[in-house]
Amino acid sequence: MTPDEYVQYDAVGLAELVRTGEVTPTEVLNGAIERMRAVNQAINAVVVDLEHLARAAIDSGLPEGPLHGVPTLLKDISTQLQGVRTTAGSHLFDGAPPADADSALVAAYKASGLNIFGKSNTPEFGLAPVTEPRLYGKTRNPWNLALTPGGSSGGAAAAVAAGIVPAAQASDGGGSIRIPAACCGLVGLKPSRGRISLAPNGEGWGGMTVLNAVSRTVRDSAMFLDISCVPQTGDPYALPAPWRPFLEEASTPPERLRIGFTTAALGMGRDVDAPCAEAVRDTARLCEQLGHSVEEVTLAFDFASAVSAGGVLVAANVADTIDREAERRGRPAAPEEVEKLTWLTYQRGQTVTGANYVRALSIMHKFGRELAGAFEQCDVILLSTLGSLPISLGALDANAEDFSAYMEQFYSFVPNTQAFNASGLPAISLPLSWSEDGLPIGLQFAAGYGREDLLFRLAGQLEEARPWRHRCPDLTQAAS
């Protein structure tokens, strides 16, 4: 299998080739590694090379699961791979020991037959919507190397968009799956809280963080969710298994849906930038043409309070992570070991009392109930994933001096994703529109709790009506 042949297939397609004996897992892995070597220097998406583990997994016999022999990547945060250190994009963990066991999601990936051959880049502690950690350097957007691929799953998204893998593991605490999916022209589903186990961790960022993947096709997104829904004993949140596989949902036309759309930048008192707003209106028209009932809605919720509460939860969790690493190694963390944004977040977290934390959770849960109520009037809400087109590298600097300007740019870029982390509701970003300069514009669809089935039915219909799989970034110069 040549690299050119390899990049033509999604994960489900590659698995079918392996199943029928047309190619071997070794040939598929070779295709992925050759593609990585051709383009990774230009985009800096894969930062930990685990080829030796992938070849050893083939030699010892990959499980005969539904994705047998398909190569993939792990994001270097939130999951543990036995024998490999997780850095969270930070020098703080330079001396951390390798994991002594796989996390639940990694074990599920291995059981499906996926072959992990590397780790993707992430901003330090996953705090930024861009991927430019001091530890591994900037990841670039394959569609335009001067732009960000988004974050915090920017390495994963850049690798998928560039054809290194058809799908890659990602995580989302405030938009970190959907933001890079929108920047890189991919499918990015943030599942419902409790859909995928975070074991051995209890919860991430007060329940805002979820795990999943970014992919080029809807069916790959569905398949990755299917293999990942493995509840673990004692999970603080756990959804029952779907009544039929999400992969089947992705090929099942939806019933006539009530779709509410908004061009708002949530909580900003204005619309998203013009190209994104027009993309929302254009997608609303497409949905109407497909037979759905579509009308503009106003989401009049207290987004500011939810964002503020989320900040308390994030800061406290960052403080706990840093303090636990300091305790493990027997010396306190120093400011120079982390980026300025991380240190400021740590300092804030040290001031959060137990009462502050409980109050923040209460505010977040109240907001979640209010937002969930919107789905009594409509089945799906459509809005822009981002507030603007992908921004330039360096536009959000985690070591900036003026953090008031940083936060203003932050929320201007990503106003519309955090609400669904706070509420625990599922949301998916689809590359249904493109700018005049050929940049992807992500359109976000959200649904009621546990309704990933509905999102996959609609996503499959939209992918068929306006396919994007044929669109590929031009990396010929990078590959030469």
CORSULQUI-V789351 format. One record per residue. N is the residue number from 1. D_LAST is the distance of its C-alpha to the last C-alpha in Angstrom with 1 decimal. Layout:
n=N d_last=D_LAST
n=N d_last=D_LAST
This chain:
n=1 d_last=19.3
n=2 d_last=15.6
n=3 d_last=13.3
n=4 d_last=13.6
n=5 d_last=17.3
n=6 d_last=17.6
n=7 d_last=16.5
n=8 d_last=19.2
n=9 d_last=22.0
n=10 d_last=23.8
n=11 d_last=25.7
n=12 d_last=28.9
n=13 d_last=27.1
n=14 d_last=25.4
n=15 d_last=28.8
n=16 d_last=30.4
n=17 d_last=28.1
n=18 d_last=29.0
n=19 d_last=32.7
n=20 d_last=33.0
n=21 d_last=31.4
n=22 d_last=28.6
n=23 d_last=26.2
n=24 d_last=27.0
n=25 d_last=26.2
n=26 d_last=24.3
n=27 d_last=22.0
n=28 d_last=21.4
n=29 d_last=20.8
n=30 d_last=18.3
n=31 d_last=16.4
n=32 d_last=16.6
n=33 d_last=15.6
n=34 d_last=12.5
n=35 d_last=11.6
n=36 d_last=12.8
n=37 d_last=10.8
n=38 d_last=7.4
n=39 d_last=8.8
n=40 d_last=11.9
n=41 d_last=11.2
n=42 d_last=10.7
n=43 d_last=13.8
n=44 d_last=15.9
n=45 d_last=17.7
n=46 d_last=18.5
n=47 d_last=20.6
n=48 d_last=22.6
n=49 d_last=21.3
n=50 d_last=24.0
n=51 d_last=22.5
n=52 d_last=25.6
n=53 d_last=27.9
n=54 d_last=26.1
n=55 d_last=26.4
n=56 d_last=30.0
n=57 d_last=30.8
n=58 d_last=29.8
n=59 d_last=31.8
n=60 d_last=34.8
n=61 d_last=34.6
n=62 d_last=33.1
n=63 d_last=35.9
n=64 d_last=36.4
n=65 d_last=35.9
n=66 d_last=34.6
n=67 d_last=31.0
n=68 d_last=31.1
n=69 d_last=27.8
n=70 d_last=25.7
n=71 d_last=23.4
n=72 d_last=23.8
n=73 d_last=23.8
n=74 d_last=26.7
n=75 d_last=27.0
n=76 d_last=28.1
n=77 d_last=31.5
n=78 d_last=34.5
n=79 d_last=34.0
n=80 d_last=34.7
n=81 d_last=33.1
n=82 d_last=35.4
n=83 d_last=34.6
n=84 d_last=31.9
n=85 d_last=32.5
n=86 d_last=32.0
n=87 d_last=31.3
n=88 d_last=31.6
n=89 d_last=29.0
n=90 d_last=31.6
n=91 d_last=32.5
n=92 d_last=36.0
n=93 d_last=35.1
n=94 d_last=33.7
n=95 d_last=36.8
n=96 d_last=37.2
n=97 d_last=37.8
n=98 d_last=35.7
n=99 d_last=37.1
n=100 d_last=39.9
n=101 d_last=39.5
n=102 d_last=37.2
n=103 d_last=37.9
n=104 d_last=39.3
n=105 d_last=36.1
n=106 d_last=34.1
n=107 d_last=36.8
n=108 d_last=36.8
n=109 d_last=33.0
n=110 d_last=33.5
n=111 d_last=36.6
n=112 d_last=34.6
n=113 d_last=32.3
n=114 d_last=29.2
n=115 d_last=27.1
n=116 d_last=26.2
n=117 d_last=23.2
n=118 d_last=22.6
n=119 d_last=23.9
n=120 d_last=22.5
n=121 d_last=23.1
n=122 d_last=26.3
n=123 d_last=28.2
n=124 d_last=31.1
n=125 d_last=33.8
n=126 d_last=32.2
n=127 d_last=34.1
n=128 d_last=31.6
n=129 d_last=30.1
n=130 d_last=26.8
n=131 d_last=24.8
n=132 d_last=24.7
n=133 d_last=26.7
n=134 d_last=27.5
n=135 d_last=27.0
n=136 d_last=23.3
n=137 d_last=22.1
n=138 d_last=20.9
n=139 d_last=19.1
n=140 d_last=17.3
n=141 d_last=17.7
n=142 d_last=14.8
n=143 d_last=16.6
n=144 d_last=16.7
n=145 d_last=15.4
n=146 d_last=18.6
n=147 d_last=20.8
n=148 d_last=22.2
n=149 d_last=21.6
n=150 d_last=25.3
n=151 d_last=27.3
n=152 d_last=28.6
n=153 d_last=26.5
n=154 d_last=23.4
n=155 d_last=21.3
n=156 d_last=22.4
n=157 d_last=21.8
n=158 d_last=18.3
n=159 d_last=17.5
n=160 d_last=19.2
n=161 d_last=17.8
n=162 d_last=14.2
n=163 d_last=15.3
n=164 d_last=15.6
n=165 d_last=19.3
n=166 d_last=21.5
n=167 d_last=24.0
n=168 d_last=24.7
n=169 d_last=27.9
n=170 d_last=28.9
n=171 d_last=32.1
n=172 d_last=34.0
n=173 d_last=36.8
n=174 d_last=36.7
n=175 d_last=33.9
n=176 d_last=31.1
n=177 d_last=30.1
n=178 d_last=30.7
n=179 d_last=29.3
n=180 d_last=25.7
n=181 d_last=26.1
n=182 d_last=27.1
n=183 d_last=24.3
n=184 d_last=21.6
n=185 d_last=23.2
n=186 d_last=24.6
n=187 d_last=28.0
n=188 d_last=29.7
n=189 d_last=33.3
n=190 d_last=35.5
n=191 d_last=38.3
n=192 d_last=42.0
n=193 d_last=43.3
n=194 d_last=44.3
n=195 d_last=42.1
n=196 d_last=39.9
n=197 d_last=41.5
n=198 d_last=40.3
n=199 d_last=42.3
n=200 d_last=42.9
n=201 d_last=42.8
n=202 d_last=45.6
n=203 d_last=44.0
n=204 d_last=41.3
n=205 d_last=42.3
n=206 d_last=45.7
n=207 d_last=44.5
n=208 d_last=41.8
n=209 d_last=38.8
n=210 d_last=37.7
n=211 d_last=34.9
n=212 d_last=32.8
n=213 d_last=29.2
n=214 d_last=26.6
n=215 d_last=25.3
n=216 d_last=23.8
n=217 d_last=27.0
n=218 d_last=30.7
n=219 d_last=31.6
n=220 d_last=29.2
n=221 d_last=30.9
n=222 d_last=34.2
n=223 d_last=33.5
n=224 d_last=32.3
n=225 d_last=35.5
n=226 d_last=37.6
n=227 d_last=36.5
n=228 d_last=36.9
n=229 d_last=40.5
n=230 d_last=42.3
n=231 d_last=45.1
n=232 d_last=46.2
n=233 d_last=49.8
n=234 d_last=50.8
n=235 d_last=48.0
n=236 d_last=49.4
n=237 d_last=48.0
n=238 d_last=47.4
n=239 d_last=47.2
n=240 d_last=48.5
n=241 d_last=46.2
n=242 d_last=45.5
n=243 d_last=47.9
n=244 d_last=45.2
n=245 d_last=41.4
n=246 d_last=39.2
n=247 d_last=37.0
n=248 d_last=40.0
n=249 d_last=40.5
n=250 d_last=37.1
n=251 d_last=38.1
n=252 d_last=41.6
n=253 d_last=42.4
n=254 d_last=44.1
n=255 d_last=47.6
n=256 d_last=48.3
n=257 d_last=47.3
n=258 d_last=48.6
n=259 d_last=45.6
n=260 d_last=46.2
n=261 d_last=43.6
n=262 d_last=43.3
n=263 d_last=41.1
n=264 d_last=42.4
n=265 d_last=40.6
n=266 d_last=42.9
n=267 d_last=45.2
n=268 d_last=44.0
n=269 d_last=46.6
n=270 d_last=44.2
n=271 d_last=41.6
n=272 d_last=37.9
n=273 d_last=35.8
n=274 d_last=36.3
n=275 d_last=33.0
n=276 d_last=33.7
n=277 d_last=37.4
n=278 d_last=36.8
n=279 d_last=34.4
n=280 d_last=37.3
n=281 d_last=39.8
n=282 d_last=37.5
n=283 d_last=37.1
n=284 d_last=40.8
n=285 d_last=41.5
n=286 d_last=39.2
n=287 d_last=41.2
n=288 d_last=44.4
n=289 d_last=43.3
n=290 d_last=42.7
n=291 d_last=46.3
n=292 d_last=46.3
n=293 d_last=48.8
n=294 d_last=47.0
n=295 d_last=48.5
n=296 d_last=47.6
n=297 d_last=48.8
n=298 d_last=49.4
n=299 d_last=48.5
n=300 d_last=51.2
n=301 d_last=50.7
n=302 d_last=50.9
n=303 d_last=47.2
n=304 d_last=47.8
n=305 d_last=50.1
n=306 d_last=47.6
n=307 d_last=44.8
n=308 d_last=47.2
n=309 d_last=48.3
n=310 d_last=44.8
n=311 d_last=44.2
n=312 d_last=47.2
n=313 d_last=46.0
n=314 d_last=42.4
n=315 d_last=43.9
n=316 d_last=46.4
n=317 d_last=43.8
n=318 d_last=41.5
n=319 d_last=44.6
n=320 d_last=45.5
n=321 d_last=42.1
n=322 d_last=42.1
n=323 d_last=45.7
n=324 d_last=45.2
n=325 d_last=42.4
n=326 d_last=44.7
n=327 d_last=47.6
n=328 d_last=45.5
n=329 d_last=44.6
n=330 d_last=47.9
n=331 d_last=47.1
n=332 d_last=46.4
n=333 d_last=43.1
n=334 d_last=42.5
n=335 d_last=41.0
n=336 d_last=38.3
n=337 d_last=37.0
n=338 d_last=35.8
n=339 d_last=34.5
n=340 d_last=37.2
n=341 d_last=37.0
n=342 d_last=37.5
n=343 d_last=40.4
n=344 d_last=42.1
n=345 d_last=41.9
n=346 d_last=43.3
n=347 d_last=46.2
n=348 d_last=47.0
n=349 d_last=47.0
n=350 d_last=49.5
n=351 d_last=51.9
n=352 d_last=51.8
n=353 d_last=55.1
n=354 d_last=55.8
n=355 d_last=57.6
n=356 d_last=54.6
n=357 d_last=52.4
n=358 d_last=54.8
n=359 d_last=55.3
n=360 d_last=51.6
n=361 d_last=51.4
n=362 d_last=54.4
n=363 d_last=52.9
n=364 d_last=49.6
n=365 d_last=51.6
n=366 d_last=53.8
n=367 d_last=50.8
n=368 d_last=49.4
n=369 d_last=52.7
n=370 d_last=52.8
n=371 d_last=49.3
n=372 d_last=50.0
n=373 d_last=53.0
n=374 d_last=50.9
n=375 d_last=50.0
n=376 d_last=53.7
n=377 d_last=53.2
n=378 d_last=49.8
n=379 d_last=47.7
n=380 d_last=44.3
n=381 d_last=43.3
n=382 d_last=40.3
n=383 d_last=38.8
n=384 d_last=35.5
n=385 d_last=33.5
n=386 d_last=32.6
n=387 d_last=34.6
n=388 d_last=31.7
n=389 d_last=28.1
n=390 d_last=25.6
n=391 d_last=26.4
n=392 d_last=24.4
n=393 d_last=23.2
n=394 d_last=26.2
n=395 d_last=28.7
n=396 d_last=30.4
n=397 d_last=30.8
n=398 d_last=32.5
n=399 d_last=33.9
n=400 d_last=35.3
n=401 d_last=38.8
n=402 d_last=40.0
n=403 d_last=39.8
n=404 d_last=41.9
n=405 d_last=39.2
n=406 d_last=36.6
n=407 d_last=38.7
n=408 d_last=39.2
n=409 d_last=35.5
n=410 d_last=35.1
n=411 d_last=37.6
n=412 d_last=36.6
n=413 d_last=33.1
n=414 d_last=34.4
n=415 d_last=38.1
n=416 d_last=38.2
n=417 d_last=37.0
n=418 d_last=39.5
n=419 d_last=42.5
n=420 d_last=41.4
n=421 d_last=40.9
n=422 d_last=44.4
n=423 d_last=45.9
n=424 d_last=44.1
n=425 d_last=43.5
n=426 d_last=40.4
n=427 d_last=37.9
n=428 d_last=34.6
n=429 d_last=31.9
n=430 d_last=30.4
n=431 d_last=27.7
n=432 d_last=30.2
n=433 d_last=29.4
n=434 d_last=26.6
n=435 d_last=27.0
n=436 d_last=26.8
n=437 d_last=23.5
n=438 d_last=22.1
n=439 d_last=22.7
n=440 d_last=24.4
n=441 d_last=28.1
n=442 d_last=29.7
n=443 d_last=33.2
n=444 d_last=35.4
n=445 d_last=38.2
n=446 d_last=40.8
n=447 d_last=43.7
n=448 d_last=46.7
n=449 d_last=46.7
n=450 d_last=45.5
n=451 d_last=44.5
n=452 d_last=40.9
n=453 d_last=42.1
n=454 d_last=42.9
n=455 d_last=39.5
n=456 d_last=37.7
n=457 d_last=39.9
n=458 d_last=39.2
n=459 d_last=35.4
n=460 d_last=35.3
n=461 d_last=37.3
n=462 d_last=35.1
n=463 d_last=31.9
n=464 d_last=33.5
n=465 d_last=34.8
n=466 d_last=31.6
n=467 d_last=28.6
n=468 d_last=25.4
n=469 d_last=23.5
n=470 d_last=21.7
n=471 d_last=20.2
n=472 d_last=16.6
n=473 d_last=14.5
n=474 d_last=11.6
n=475 d_last=8.6
n=476 d_last=6.1
n=477 d_last=5.2
n=478 d_last=5.6
n=479 d_last=3.8
n=480 d_last=0.0
